[in-house]
């Protein structure tokens, strides 16, 4: 029964009829502090209740406040982020659990997310926490989105790409339902990633640091055409001068095929 519930909840993270999603994470405050666009709850309210967003992702305190303020429309997907570590700590890339699967269920979340930063020295921690989270979440009928970041710098693009493929495979092998990764450096690499891994795990591309809207839109078109499941974009939305307009443009890119049939 847990698998059936997991699939139902997974569908709530996506747009109806398209099997694609536009997830907006607003979990940055724990890591970075009150950055522009996330100074407080009021900063996100003008755009968050938006039909162009399929799901939002937040830590428990922020999610709680959004629910209590009635800021979330009933049909929006909800993902609870359950680990973290601030950048002011001694080991910001080795993130610990800060919420439980039980807390996610109590908050009415449709899924949980976990961020895994690989430094080359924290494999044991990362594999242990990811394996445990997927086991407990799946037992409770909750899908898991893993945010994957490789913090090791390589001069060789080939070695960097080979390592990324291995890390994506690790996340897949340990049972994650979906993965969030940054856009690689080329369109060819975007297509390569989706072609190799997209049949085994849902792939959502991250926007990363604030970038030009046209670059994000162009990358999105390539990713969706290749078969990606959508975007998981935060700063490019909540730090945008016109988040509503960007969300509409991204929605149209993600759902272009569905819109053309309408």
Backbone bond lengths (Angstrom), bond angles and torsions (degrees), N, CA, C in turn:
res aa  C-N    CA-C-N  psi(-1)  N-CA   C-N-CA  omega(-1)  CA-C   N-CA-C  phi
1 X - - - 1.462 - - 1.527 111.71 -
2 X 1.351 116.30 -30.64 1.457 119.38 -179.36 1.515 112.08 -60.79
3 X 1.344 116.70 -36.41 1.462 120.70 -179.28 1.525 110.69 -65.81
4 X 1.336 116.47 -41.60 1.462 120.67 179.94 1.528 110.08 -62.10
5 X 1.339 115.92 -46.33 1.461 119.76 178.58 1.514 112.11 -62.21
6 X 1.329 115.77 -36.82 1.462 120.70 -179.63 1.530 110.96 -64.32
7 X 1.319 115.84 -43.48 1.458 120.09 179.61 1.532 111.23 -66.08
8 X 1.332 116.77 -37.93 1.465 120.31 177.83 1.523 110.39 -63.99
9 X 1.322 116.26 -46.37 1.465 119.68 -179.93 1.529 111.25 -65.51
10 X 1.318 115.98 -37.48 1.463 120.06 178.51 1.529 110.57 -59.51
11 X 1.327 116.54 -39.65 1.467 120.39 -179.41 1.525 111.82 -64.94
12 X 1.327 117.52 -25.96 1.469 120.96 -179.91 1.527 112.40 -72.66
13 X 1.316 116.70 -13.77 1.465 120.80 178.93 1.522 111.63 -85.16
14 X 1.327 116.34 -8.50 1.459 122.23 -173.09 1.526 110.93 -113.87
15 X 1.327 115.92 163.62 1.455 120.25 175.53 1.525 109.79 -73.13
16 X 1.318 118.03 142.95 1.468 120.62 178.85 1.527 111.00 -58.19
17 X 1.323 115.96 135.61 1.470 124.22 172.39 1.528 115.55 75.41
18 X 1.327 119.28 -8.72 1.469 118.68 -176.85 1.520 113.34 -110.26
19 X 1.332 117.73 -18.91 1.467 122.30 -176.79 1.527 112.05 59.24
20 X 1.331 116.27 26.16 1.461 123.08 177.03 1.525 108.72 -123.57
21 X 1.324 116.30 157.89 1.456 118.82 -177.76 1.516 113.88 -139.75
22 X 1.325 115.21 153.18 1.462 122.99 170.66 1.524 106.75 -125.35
23 X 1.323 114.72 96.37 1.462 122.31 -177.69 1.526 108.46 -94.39
24 X 1.330 116.40 133.19 1.463 120.20 177.07 1.528 108.97 -113.14
25 X 1.332 117.68 107.83 1.467 120.97 176.73 1.524 111.19 -81.36
26 X 1.326 115.35 135.57 1.474 120.39 176.16 1.535 108.69 -129.64
27 X 1.330 114.99 39.71 1.467 121.92 -177.25 1.524 112.74 -93.89
28 X 1.316 117.68 5.73 1.461 122.16 -170.13 1.526 114.16 -67.38
29 X 1.326 117.54 -23.60 1.460 120.94 -173.83 1.511 114.37 -59.82
30 X 1.334 117.28 -39.62 1.464 119.96 178.98 1.528 110.27 -62.33
31 X 1.318 115.83 -40.50 1.464 120.46 -177.38 1.522 112.29 -77.46
32 X 1.333 116.60 -47.09 1.462 121.23 -168.32 1.521 114.83 -109.96
33 X 1.322 117.51 -10.06 1.456 119.93 -174.89 1.525 111.24 89.27
34 X 1.345 117.82 -168.62 1.472 121.54 -176.64 1.525 112.31 -77.74
35 X 1.327 116.40 74.13 1.462 121.23 -177.97 1.534 110.30 -74.09
36 X 1.333 117.78 162.01 1.465 120.34 178.67 1.528 111.77 -53.63
37 X 1.319 115.25 133.01 1.456 121.50 -178.07 1.508 113.50 95.58
38 X 1.344 116.27 -18.82 1.468 121.40 179.28 1.529 110.69 -132.48
39 X 1.319 116.16 33.73 1.463 119.20 -178.20 1.527 111.00 -63.40
40 X 1.319 115.99 -34.30 1.465 122.35 179.43 1.527 108.77 -163.65
41 X 1.329 116.10 179.72 1.461 120.94 -178.23 1.524 111.74 -60.45
42 X 1.330 116.60 -37.65 1.468 120.34 -176.85 1.527 111.98 -61.35
43 X 1.327 117.12 -27.05 1.463 120.60 -176.56 1.525 112.53 -65.76
44 X 1.333 117.93 -29.31 1.469 120.23 -176.68 1.522 112.95 -95.91
45 X 1.316 117.59 -15.64 1.465 120.26 -174.12 1.530 114.63 -61.17
46 X 1.343 120.35 -33.11 1.470 118.83 -178.68 1.527 114.58 -63.16
47 X 1.334 118.49 -25.60 1.461 119.38 -175.42 1.524 114.55 -120.25
48 X 1.321 119.43 -14.95 1.463 120.14 -167.86 1.530 113.23 -71.74
49 X 1.321 117.34 -30.25 1.467 120.73 -179.61 1.522 108.43 -88.96
50 X 1.321 115.46 73.01 1.456 122.08 -165.12 1.523 109.51 -134.74
51 X 1.320 117.70 131.22 1.464 121.02 -177.72 1.522 113.22 -68.64
52 X 1.330 117.28 -12.18 1.461 120.30 178.36 1.529 111.96 -84.64
53 X 1.314 117.53 -3.40 1.468 123.21 176.33 1.525 108.04 -105.40
54 X 1.336 117.00 125.48 1.471 118.73 179.52 1.521 111.67 -86.81
55 X 1.342 117.60 -29.93 1.468 120.65 -178.81 1.522 109.99 -156.83
56 X 1.323 115.54 154.43 1.458 120.77 172.93 1.529 108.37 -119.92
57 X 1.324 114.78 156.41 1.460 121.53 -175.84 1.523 107.80 -132.62
58 X 1.337 116.98 126.29 1.464 119.50 -175.16 1.519 111.13 -153.82
59 X 1.331 115.23 163.76 1.461 120.95 170.66 1.530 109.06 -75.79
60 X 1.325 115.34 164.17 1.466 120.73 -169.98 1.525 113.94 -61.65
61 X 1.330 118.12 -38.46 1.456 120.08 -178.14 1.514 112.43 -65.36
62 X 1.321 116.48 -43.51 1.462 121.36 179.09 1.522 110.23 -68.99
63 X 1.329 116.42 -43.61 1.463 120.16 179.52 1.527 111.13 -59.67
64 X 1.313 115.23 -43.91 1.467 120.93 178.37 1.528 111.15 -56.48
65 X 1.325 115.84 -46.38 1.467 120.45 -177.59 1.522 111.77 -68.15
66 X 1.326 117.19 -37.92 1.462 120.13 177.57 1.522 111.12 -63.49
67 X 1.330 115.94 -40.90 1.465 120.31 178.80 1.524 110.39 -64.94
68 X 1.325 116.69 -46.84 1.463 120.82 -178.13 1.529 112.26 -64.38
69 X 1.324 116.83 -30.13 1.465 120.42 179.38 1.525 112.39 -85.17
70 X 1.330 117.23 -3.09 1.461 120.31 -178.75 1.511 112.51 66.98
71 X 1.336 116.49 29.85 1.462 121.11 -174.79 1.524 113.40 -83.31
72 X 1.331 117.35 -12.06 1.460 120.77 -176.49 1.523 110.37 -106.74
73 X 1.327 116.67 130.08 1.458 119.33 176.42 1.531 108.99 -69.11
74 X 1.328 118.75 150.33 1.469 121.44 -174.24 1.526 114.61 -58.72
75 X 1.336 117.55 -28.24 1.466 119.84 -174.45 1.522 114.21 -89.38
76 X 1.325 118.64 -3.03 1.465 119.83 -176.98 1.524 110.51 -76.65
77 X 1.337 116.09 140.37 1.455 120.35 175.42 1.517 110.69 -73.55
78 X 1.319 115.84 148.26 1.469 120.97 -176.97 1.525 109.75 -127.24
79 X 1.329 116.09 125.02 1.463 122.23 178.75 1.524 108.44 -119.61
80 X 1.324 116.36 125.33 1.464 120.90 176.53 1.523 109.43 -93.22
81 X 1.329 116.17 123.96 1.463 120.42 176.26 1.528 108.37 -84.51
82 X 1.326 117.47 128.34 1.467 119.02 -167.82 1.527 115.03 -116.18
83 X 1.326 118.16 4.19 1.466 117.59 173.73 1.521 110.09 -137.47
84 X 1.324 116.49 169.11 1.451 119.03 -179.91 1.517 112.80 174.24
85 X 1.330 114.73 171.08 1.459 123.17 175.57 1.529 106.96 -167.55
86 X 1.332 118.46 127.59 1.470 119.98 -178.27 1.527 112.69 -71.69
87 X 1.319 115.40 153.29 1.466 119.80 -179.33 1.525 111.83 -68.54
88 X 1.324 117.89 -15.08 1.467 120.50 178.67 1.529 112.16 -84.69
89 X 1.335 116.78 0.93 1.466 119.95 178.60 1.525 110.15 -84.01
90 X 1.329 115.86 170.22 1.469 120.92 179.88 1.521 112.04 -73.02
91 X 1.336 117.37 -24.48 1.471 120.90 -177.78 1.528 109.85 -135.75
92 X 1.327 117.85 70.31 1.464 121.31 -173.99 1.520 114.95 -64.57
93 X 1.337 117.44 -20.63 1.462 119.69 -177.69 1.525 113.68 -91.63
94 X 1.308 117.78 -6.73 1.466 121.06 177.01 1.520 107.40 -105.39
95 X 1.316 115.05 96.47 1.462 121.43 -168.25 1.525 111.18 -94.35
96 X 1.321 115.54 140.76 1.462 121.46 -177.60 1.524 110.20 -108.67
97 X 1.326 115.66 161.25 1.460 120.22 177.24 1.524 110.27 -68.86
98 X 1.328 116.12 133.94 1.463 121.31 178.70 1.529 111.53 -125.23
99 X 1.316 116.49 0.45 1.465 121.65 176.38 1.523 107.89 -153.42
100 X 1.312 115.88 161.08 1.466 121.53 -175.71 1.525 111.36 -110.54
101 X 1.322 115.37 165.82 1.462 120.79 174.14 1.528 109.47 -63.53
102 X 1.310 116.59 -37.05 1.467 120.83 177.89 1.529 110.55 -60.61
103 X 1.328 116.89 -40.90 1.466 120.36 178.08 1.524 110.80 -62.49
104 X 1.334 116.22 -38.95 1.467 120.27 178.01 1.523 110.99 -61.36
105 X 1.324 116.20 -44.21 1.464 120.39 179.08 1.522 111.10 -64.63
106 X 1.321 116.64 -41.46 1.465 120.48 -179.17 1.526 111.97 -65.42
107 X 1.332 116.74 -30.99 1.463 121.10 179.09 1.524 112.41 -83.71
108 X 1.328 116.62 -6.25 1.457 120.20 -179.52 1.511 113.74 80.51
109 X 1.332 117.57 22.25 1.463 120.94 -179.05 1.524 111.02 -68.12
110 X 1.329 115.08 149.52 1.461 121.49 177.45 1.523 111.86 -92.47
111 X 1.326 117.08 -14.13 1.465 121.72 -178.72 1.521 108.80 -164.16
112 X 1.322 115.30 168.70 1.459 120.97 171.76 1.519 108.51 -121.88
113 X 1.326 115.53 156.13 1.458 120.38 175.94 1.515 109.51 -129.60
114 X 1.317 113.92 154.88 1.458 121.15 -179.12 1.524 107.31 -142.96
115 X 1.324 117.15 138.68 1.462 120.95 178.92 1.514 109.79 -104.47
116 X 1.332 114.84 128.82 1.461 121.76 -178.87 1.525 108.43 -121.00
117 X 1.324 116.60 111.57 1.461 122.29 175.72 1.527 108.66 -103.81
118 X 1.314 116.66 119.71 1.463 120.48 179.73 1.525 110.03 -94.65
119 X 1.329 115.65 119.49 1.464 121.24 179.95 1.527 112.47 -102.89
120 X 1.299 116.77 -12.50 1.456 121.09 -172.53 1.511 111.75 99.39
121 X 1.349 116.70 -14.63 1.463 121.04 -178.66 1.528 112.80 -120.72
122 X 1.324 117.39 1.30 1.469 118.75 -176.26 1.528 113.04 -125.66
123 X 1.326 116.66 29.47 1.463 120.29 179.74 1.523 111.72 -60.73
124 X 1.324 117.19 -44.13 1.467 119.96 -177.30 1.525 110.77 -60.56
125 X 1.313 116.44 -46.59 1.468 120.78 178.70 1.526 110.61 -60.63
126 X 1.327 116.68 -48.07 1.461 120.70 -175.05 1.523 112.64 -65.05
127 X 1.327 116.66 -44.99 1.465 119.29 -179.43 1.518 111.15 -66.54
128 X 1.319 116.52 -38.54 1.462 120.64 -179.84 1.523 111.48 -64.25
129 X 1.329 116.83 -47.73 1.462 120.51 -176.69 1.525 111.03 -69.56
130 X 1.332 117.07 -38.40 1.458 120.06 -179.58 1.526 111.49 -68.44
131 X 1.334 116.05 -43.06 1.462 119.51 177.97 1.514 112.34 -61.94
132 X 1.327 116.65 -42.01 1.462 121.08 -179.87 1.527 111.34 -66.45
133 X 1.326 116.96 -44.86 1.466 120.77 -177.92 1.524 111.21 -62.70
134 X 1.329 117.57 -44.65 1.464 118.91 -179.45 1.524 111.23 -64.33
135 X 1.321 117.97 -39.17 1.471 120.52 178.51 1.526 111.35 -60.47
136 X 1.328 116.50 -50.76 1.466 120.72 -175.33 1.527 110.71 -70.34
137 X 1.326 116.53 -40.46 1.466 119.98 -179.76 1.521 111.15 -64.57
138 X 1.310 117.12 -44.90 1.459 119.98 -178.47 1.524 111.63 -67.65
139 X 1.306 116.77 -34.70 1.465 120.00 175.87 1.530 110.44 -61.54
140 X 1.335 116.33 -32.67 1.463 121.62 179.48 1.528 112.47 -88.25
141 X 1.329 117.13 -1.37 1.459 120.50 179.85 1.513 114.56 81.89
142 X 1.338 117.08 22.89 1.465 121.42 -179.32 1.530 111.18 -108.65
143 X 1.325 118.27 130.59 1.466 120.18 173.53 1.527 111.42 -73.00
144 X 1.325 115.58 159.08 1.469 122.12 -178.11 1.526 110.01 -121.90
145 X 1.327 115.36 126.92 1.460 122.32 171.32 1.523 107.80 -104.45
146 X 1.327 116.78 123.94 1.464 120.94 178.11 1.525 110.26 -106.06
147 X 1.325 115.47 124.26 1.462 121.34 173.90 1.528 107.61 -89.04
148 X 1.301 116.76 116.69 1.464 121.66 -174.14 1.525 111.06 -108.40
149 X 1.330 115.16 126.32 1.467 121.03 176.70 1.520 109.28 -133.67
150 X 1.330 115.40 128.94 1.463 120.97 175.05 1.521 107.81 -99.42
151 X 1.326 116.76 115.83 1.459 122.06 -175.75 1.530 113.20 -94.51
152 X 1.317 117.02 0.33 1.462 120.64 179.12 1.529 108.85 -85.46
153 X 1.320 117.03 131.81 1.462 122.41 -178.00 1.528 109.69 -93.97
154 X 1.335 115.68 129.48 1.462 121.14 177.30 1.524 109.31 -123.72
155 X 1.318 116.44 138.47 1.461 120.15 175.65 1.519 110.67 -76.18
156 X 1.318 116.66 -30.84 1.460 120.83 -177.46 1.527 110.69 -87.36
157 X 1.337 118.26 119.16 1.470 120.67 176.97 1.524 112.45 -60.78
158 X 1.333 115.86 -32.91 1.466 119.88 -178.91 1.524 111.15 -66.60
159 X 1.333 116.92 -43.97 1.465 120.79 179.01 1.526 110.14 -67.15
160 X 1.317 116.38 -40.45 1.470 121.34 178.00 1.523 110.63 -59.14
161 X 1.330 116.87 -44.26 1.461 121.53 -178.58 1.526 111.02 -69.80
162 X 1.315 116.57 -40.30 1.466 120.72 178.63 1.526 110.53 -61.41
163 X 1.326 116.55 -42.26 1.461 120.83 178.81 1.532 110.76 -66.75
164 X 1.333 117.32 -40.02 1.461 120.47 178.65 1.524 110.80 -61.49
165 X 1.318 116.91 -43.06 1.468 120.08 177.04 1.532 110.62 -57.76
166 X 1.317 116.26 -42.00 1.470 120.13 -179.62 1.527 110.51 -65.36
167 X 1.327 117.24 -43.25 1.467 120.47 -179.14 1.527 111.42 -65.40
168 X 1.324 117.08 -40.36 1.469 119.85 176.29 1.521 109.79 -61.45
169 X 1.325 115.50 -39.92 1.470 118.98 -179.64 1.527 110.68 -65.94
170 X 1.314 117.66 -37.15 1.470 121.14 176.99 1.524 110.18 -59.28
171 X 1.317 116.64 -47.66 1.467 121.20 179.81 1.526 110.44 -60.93
172 X 1.322 116.53 -40.41 1.465 121.13 178.14 1.520 110.91 -65.68
173 X 1.316 116.91 -46.07 1.467 121.87 -177.97 1.524 111.76 -61.00
174 X 1.333 117.36 -31.87 1.465 120.92 -177.43 1.525 112.89 -88.87
175 X 1.333 116.60 5.26 1.460 119.42 166.00 1.506 118.12 101.36
176 X 1.325 119.09 6.03 1.464 119.05 178.50 1.524 110.46 -62.36
177 X 1.313 115.28 144.16 1.462 120.67 178.83 1.522 111.63 -84.14
178 X 1.326 115.97 -28.60 1.461 120.93 -177.10 1.519 109.13 -148.97
179 X 1.322 114.66 158.04 1.458 120.21 -179.43 1.523 109.39 -135.27
180 X 1.313 115.20 142.77 1.465 121.93 173.56 1.521 107.68 -111.33
181 X 1.325 116.93 124.24 1.463 121.48 177.94 1.522 109.01 -135.73
182 X 1.314 116.04 155.66 1.451 120.17 176.77 1.515 111.45 -72.90
183 X 1.319 116.40 155.42 1.460 119.92 173.99 1.524 109.26 -64.17
184 X 1.332 118.16 130.49 1.469 119.68 174.34 1.524 110.46 -71.51
185 X 1.325 115.65 -177.54 1.459 120.47 -169.36 1.525 115.12 -77.77
186 X 1.322 118.12 -13.27 1.461 119.37 -176.31 1.524 111.34 -140.94
187 X 1.329 115.57 157.44 1.462 120.47 176.44 1.526 110.64 -62.10
188 X 1.317 116.08 -37.45 1.466 120.18 179.03 1.523 110.98 -59.82
189 X 1.323 116.73 -40.43 1.465 120.76 -179.77 1.526 111.46 -69.69
190 X 1.341 117.09 -36.36 1.469 120.28 175.91 1.524 109.64 -58.72
191 X 1.320 115.41 -49.16 1.469 121.01 -178.79 1.523 110.71 -63.84
192 X 1.319 116.59 -40.31 1.472 121.35 -179.85 1.524 111.26 -61.60
193 X 1.324 117.16 -44.08 1.465 121.40 -179.26 1.520 111.03 -63.24
194 X 1.334 115.98 -48.25 1.464 119.65 -177.78 1.526 110.84 -66.17
195 X 1.322 116.94 -40.96 1.465 120.93 -179.10 1.521 111.81 -63.17
196 X 1.329 116.50 -39.58 1.462 120.44 -176.42 1.522 112.66 -79.03
197 X 1.332 117.66 -38.10 1.467 120.24 -170.17 1.533 114.92 -112.70
198 X 1.316 117.35 -15.76 1.460 120.50 -171.18 1.512 115.65 -64.75
199 X 1.323 117.53 -21.42 1.469 119.60 178.91 1.525 111.74 -79.47
200 X 1.325 117.67 -16.60 1.468 121.71 -176.40 1.523 113.67 -105.42
201 X 1.319 117.55 -21.43 1.462 120.74 -176.29 1.528 108.57 -153.87
202 X 1.326 116.57 143.10 1.464 119.97 177.72 1.528 108.63 -71.52
203 X 1.319 116.34 130.57 1.461 121.49 -176.71 1.525 110.06 -110.48
204 X 1.335 115.07 120.80 1.461 122.32 174.58 1.525 107.55 -115.15
205 X 1.317 116.41 128.72 1.458 119.77 -179.69 1.523 110.85 -92.26
206 X 1.325 114.88 141.58 1.462 121.86 -179.55 1.519 110.28 -91.26
207 X 1.326 115.65 152.76 1.457 119.49 176.27 1.513 112.25 -81.86
208 X 1.347 116.29 -28.20 1.458 120.27 -177.81 1.515 111.57 73.83
209 X 1.313 116.55 -152.41 1.459 120.56 178.57 1.524 110.08 -63.92
210 X 1.327 115.72 158.34 1.463 120.99 -177.07 1.520 110.18 -53.30
211 X 1.336 115.23 127.01 1.456 121.17 -179.43 1.521 109.23 -133.46
212 X 1.312 116.87 172.52 1.463 120.68 179.64 1.525 110.39 -65.69
213 X 1.330 116.59 140.50 1.460 121.05 -177.69 1.524 111.71 -57.03
214 X 1.337 117.27 -41.85 1.465 119.93 -175.65 1.524 111.95 -65.62
215 X 1.332 117.52 -33.40 1.471 120.25 177.68 1.521 110.11 -68.07
216 X 1.329 116.67 -44.15 1.462 121.03 178.28 1.525 110.79 -62.10
217 X 1.312 117.06 -42.39 1.468 121.16 -179.66 1.526 110.87 -66.00
218 X 1.330 117.27 -43.23 1.472 120.45 179.26 1.527 111.14 -62.77
219 X 1.335 117.20 -44.02 1.465 120.58 177.97 1.526 111.15 -63.31
220 X 1.331 116.10 -37.60 1.466 120.44 179.51 1.520 110.79 -63.04
221 X 1.315 117.04 -43.16 1.465 120.81 179.44 1.524 111.22 -59.73
222 X 1.329 116.23 -42.43 1.472 120.33 179.02 1.525 110.45 -63.94
223 X 1.336 116.11 -46.33 1.467 120.91 -177.16 1.520 111.89 -63.77
224 X 1.325 117.13 -44.89 1.462 120.68 -178.53 1.525 110.42 -67.36
225 X 1.320 117.53 -40.33 1.467 120.89 177.57 1.519 111.50 -61.71
226 X 1.342 115.71 -32.43 1.469 120.48 179.66 1.522 112.27 -77.31
227 X 1.348 117.10 -17.08 1.465 120.27 178.73 1.509 115.32 113.45
228 X 1.331 118.09 13.51 1.469 120.44 176.69 1.523 110.17 -64.84
229 X 1.337 115.73 157.21 1.468 120.61 -177.91 1.520 112.95 -85.03
230 X 1.335 117.72 -9.97 1.454 119.22 177.44 1.508 112.98 144.53
231 X 1.332 115.05 -152.51 1.458 122.77 -177.13 1.518 110.79 -123.51
232 X 1.333 114.83 154.63 1.463 122.42 169.60 1.526 104.88 -132.87
233 X 1.329 116.11 88.37 1.460 122.81 -166.42 1.517 110.55 -120.83
234 X 1.340 116.56 123.99 1.451 121.35 -178.19 1.509 114.12 -110.12
235 X 1.343 117.33 -76.48 1.462 121.13 -172.72 1.525 113.44 -58.20
236 X 1.325 116.66 -34.93 1.460 119.10 179.25 1.520 112.24 -66.87
237 X 1.333 116.41 -19.10 1.465 121.05 175.76 1.518 110.53 -92.02
238 X 1.342 117.05 -60.93 1.464 118.19 -170.67 1.529 113.92 -76.34
239 X 1.336 117.53 -10.73 1.461 120.07 173.43 1.528 112.26 -104.39
240 X 1.327 115.86 7.27 1.456 120.76 179.25 1.527 110.35 -79.87
241 X 1.325 116.74 145.28 1.463 120.10 178.55 1.524 111.61 -67.28
242 X 1.340 115.73 -25.28 1.464 120.51 178.69 1.524 109.36 -137.86
243 X 1.328 118.03 74.49 1.463 120.54 -175.84 1.524 113.58 -60.21
244 X 1.329 117.59 -33.63 1.466 120.37 -179.76 1.527 110.73 -61.79
245 X 1.317 116.52 -42.83 1.463 121.23 -179.27 1.523 111.24 -66.39
246 X 1.335 116.72 -44.83 1.464 119.87 178.80 1.521 110.63 -62.76
247 X 1.324 117.50 -43.59 1.463 120.59 179.88 1.522 111.07 -59.93
248 X 1.315 117.11 -40.92 1.470 121.13 178.05 1.524 110.49 -62.03
249 X 1.333 117.01 -45.21 1.463 120.81 -179.93 1.526 111.73 -64.00
250 X 1.326 116.66 -41.48 1.465 120.10 179.13 1.523 110.86 -67.91
251 X 1.326 116.29 -40.70 1.471 120.88 176.84 1.527 110.39 -57.16
252 X 1.321 116.76 -44.27 1.464 120.72 -178.62 1.526 111.52 -67.33
253 X 1.335 117.66 -34.12 1.468 120.78 175.39 1.524 110.87 -66.34
254 X 1.317 115.28 -45.75 1.463 120.93 -175.81 1.520 111.51 -67.75
255 X 1.323 116.35 -35.15 1.466 121.17 -175.31 1.523 112.31 -110.40
256 X 1.324 117.37 26.71 1.467 121.46 -175.43 1.522 112.16 -56.65
257 X 1.322 116.80 -42.84 1.466 120.07 -178.29 1.525 111.01 -65.28
258 X 1.328 116.17 -42.93 1.465 120.87 179.62 1.524 110.47 -64.96
259 X 1.329 116.74 -42.26 1.468 121.11 -179.25 1.526 110.65 -64.66
260 X 1.340 117.19 -38.20 1.469 120.78 -178.69 1.521 112.34 -66.49
261 X 1.335 116.53 -24.24 1.465 120.72 -179.83 1.522 112.42 -87.77
262 X 1.335 115.94 -12.51 1.474 120.15 -176.16 1.527 111.70 -71.20
